[in-house]
Amino acid sequence: MSWLVDTDVLSERTKAMPNPKVLDWMRDNSANIYTSSHVIAEIAAGIERLDGQRKTTLQEWLQRLVKSLVNKKPNTRGLVA
């Protein structure tokens, strides 16, 4: 099964105290997690409002995230919502 995740799930790793259940779920399902370009843009816009080291750290995290997703293609079996 494939999962299309939103901003709240993807950004969980960046929290000071992330929910361990969300992190476990993401680890267990990493091969089947996808997102939309709108989610990436929303995260990027939020990062742009920041300053300093936090901004730099999150920009680097977002670059790694995008690289990990760029060549993944979900198995939609012909069905797209």
C-alpha positions as CSV (number, residue, x, y, z in Angstrom):
1,M,0.0,0.0,0.0
2,S,1.2,3.5,-0.8
3,W,0.8,6.5,1.5
4,L,0.4,10.1,0.4
5,V,1.5,12.1,3.4
6,D,0.9,15.7,4.3
7,T,3.1,18.4,5.9
8,D,2.4,17.4,9.5
9,V,3.7,13.8,9.0
10,L,6.8,14.8,7.0
11,S,7.7,17.6,9.4
12,E,7.4,15.4,12.5
13,R,11.1,14.6,12.4
14,T,12.0,18.3,12.7
15,K,10.2,18.8,16.0
16,A,12.0,19.2,19.3
17,M,10.0,16.3,20.7
18,P,8.7,14.2,17.8
19,N,6.0,11.7,18.3
20,P,7.8,8.3,18.4
21,K,4.7,6.5,17.0
22,V,4.8,8.8,13.9
23,L,8.6,8.2,13.5
24,D,8.1,4.4,13.8
25,W,5.3,4.5,11.2
26,M,7.5,6.5,8.9
27,R,10.4,4.2,9.3
28,D,8.3,1.1,8.8
29,N,6.6,2.5,5.7
30,S,9.4,4.6,4.2
31,A,9.4,2.6,0.9
32,N,5.8,3.5,0.4
33,I,5.6,7.1,1.5
34,Y,4.9,9.8,-1.1
35,T,3.9,13.5,-1.0
36,S,2.8,16.2,-3.4
37,S,4.7,19.2,-4.8
38,H,2.2,21.4,-2.8
39,V,3.4,19.9,0.4
40,I,7.0,20.5,-0.5
41,A,6.2,24.1,-1.4
42,E,4.3,24.6,1.9
43,I,7.3,23.3,3.9
44,A,9.7,25.5,1.9
45,A,7.6,28.6,2.4
46,G,7.6,27.9,6.2
47,I,11.3,27.5,6.2
48,E,11.8,30.7,4.3
49,R,10.2,32.7,7.2
50,L,12.9,31.5,9.6
51,D,16.3,32.9,10.4
52,G,19.7,31.6,11.5
53,Q,20.8,28.0,12.1
54,R,17.3,26.6,12.3
55,K,16.6,27.9,8.8
56,T,19.8,26.4,7.5
57,T,19.2,23.1,9.2
58,L,15.7,22.8,7.8
59,Q,16.8,23.8,4.3
60,E,19.3,21.0,4.4
61,W,16.7,18.5,5.7
62,L,14.2,19.5,3.0
63,Q,16.9,19.0,0.3
64,R,17.5,15.5,1.6
65,L,13.8,14.8,1.7
66,V,13.3,15.9,-1.9
67,K,16.2,13.9,-3.1
68,S,14.8,10.8,-1.3
69,L,11.4,11.3,-3.0
70,V,12.4,12.5,-6.5
71,N,12.7,9.2,-8.3
72,K,10.0,7.3,-6.4
73,K,6.9,6.5,-8.4
74,P,3.8,5.3,-6.6
75,N,2.1,2.1,-7.8
76,T,-1.3,3.5,-8.6
77,R,-2.5,0.5,-10.5
78,G,-4.2,2.9,-12.9
79,L,-6.1,4.7,-10.2
80,V,-5.3,8.3,-9.4
81,A,-7.4,10.5,-7.2
